[in-house]
Amino acid sequence: AETETEVALLKIWQEVLGIADLSITDDFFDVGGHSLLATRVIMKINEQFNTELLFSALFEYATIEKLAGVIDKILAEEQFTTPQFDNLVEGSL
């Protein structure tokens, strides 16, 4: 993991999946993730980053690397509208 976001996501995935040896390029569902665990991951992400990512975000961005990129963009632009990510955040039209 290279960024703070990737490190934080890696810790969340390791905790929820119970797997210590994960890479930021591992697909959540290929390493044993399923819908119940995805819900727990999204809840933990929203809690840690103070975001409102939807459950579907993990399906669309199923690696730590991709998900971290989206989270970083959302956080960097949170004072602006981010229409390209509106479908991933609660309360969007």
C-alpha positions, 0 to 999 in steps of 0.5 A: 500500500502506497497511500494513507487511504490504501493503508487504511483500506487494507487494514479494514479488509484484513479485519473483515476478511480475516486475511493478513496477506492481501494486496491492493490489487486483490479483488474483494470478491476473489479473496472470499468477500461476499455481500454480507462482508461487503456491507461491513466493509462499506460501513467501516469505510464510511465511519473511518473516512466520514463518507457515505459510499453506497454498497454498490461502490465495492462492486464497481471498485473491487480492489483497494487500489481502485476504491482508494482512488475514488475515496481520495477524489471524493475527499479532495473534492468534497467541497465541490460537486462530483457528478461522476461519483454521485451514483456511489454516494448516498443522497445523490440524485 
